[in-house]
Amino acid sequence: MKILGICSSPREKSNTHLALPISMEEAKKEIEGTEIILLGKKTINQCVEGNCSVNNDAEEIFQIWN
């Protein structure tokens, strides 16, 4: 089992941004394979006209998710 922690806050010092690493450290004690994604630092654009050839960070996130 893996745990993926996703923080969508754009602010680096938000409560969510500070709490997520602490939670993930606790999870590491029980589960191998934890990872954090900080969406505030990613560029994610929508697909245009059904053709998802947009070059952004979404593909990296999909690879981690799967």
C-alpha positions as CSV (number, residue, x, y, z in Angstrom):
1,M,0.0,0.0,0.0
2,K,1.1,3.5,-0.7
3,I,0.0,6.8,0.7
4,L,0.0,9.9,-1.5
5,G,-0.4,13.2,0.4
6,I,-1.6,16.1,-1.7
7,C,-1.4,19.7,-0.5
8,S,-3.3,22.1,-2.7
9,S,-2.6,25.3,-0.7
10,P,-0.7,27.9,-2.7
11,R,0.9,29.3,0.5
12,E,4.0,27.6,1.7
13,K,3.4,28.4,5.4
14,S,-0.3,27.4,5.5
15,N,-1.5,25.0,8.2
16,T,-2.1,22.3,5.6
17,H,1.4,22.7,4.1
18,L,2.9,22.4,7.6
19,A,0.7,19.6,8.9
20,L,0.9,17.2,5.9
21,P,4.6,16.3,6.3
22,I,4.0,15.6,10.0
23,S,1.1,13.3,9.1
24,M,3.2,11.5,6.4
25,E,6.0,10.9,8.9
26,E,3.6,9.2,11.2
27,A,2.3,7.1,8.3
28,K,5.9,6.1,7.3
29,K,6.1,4.2,10.7
30,E,3.4,1.8,9.5
31,I,3.5,1.9,5.7
32,E,6.3,1.8,3.2
33,G,5.9,4.1,0.3
34,T,4.7,7.6,1.1
35,E,4.9,10.6,-1.1
36,I,3.8,14.3,-1.0
37,I,2.8,16.4,-3.9
38,L,2.6,20.2,-3.4
39,L,0.1,21.4,-6.0
40,G,0.9,25.0,-5.3
41,K,4.3,24.5,-7.0
42,K,2.9,22.7,-10.0
43,T,1.6,23.9,-13.3
44,I,-1.6,22.1,-14.4
45,N,-3.6,23.3,-17.4
46,Q,-6.7,21.8,-18.8
47,C,-6.8,19.9,-22.1
48,V,-7.7,21.8,-25.2
49,E,-10.3,20.5,-27.6
50,G,-10.1,16.9,-26.2
51,N,-6.4,16.7,-27.1
52,C,-4.3,16.4,-24.0
53,S,-1.0,17.4,-25.5
54,V,-0.6,20.2,-23.0
55,N,2.9,20.1,-21.5
56,N,2.6,20.6,-17.7
57,D,3.1,18.8,-14.4
58,A,-0.2,16.8,-14.6
59,E,1.6,13.8,-16.2
60,E,4.1,13.6,-13.4
61,I,1.2,13.5,-10.9
62,F,-0.6,10.8,-12.9
63,Q,2.5,8.7,-12.9
64,I,2.8,9.0,-9.1
65,W,-0.9,8.2,-8.6
66,N,-0.7,5.0,-10.6
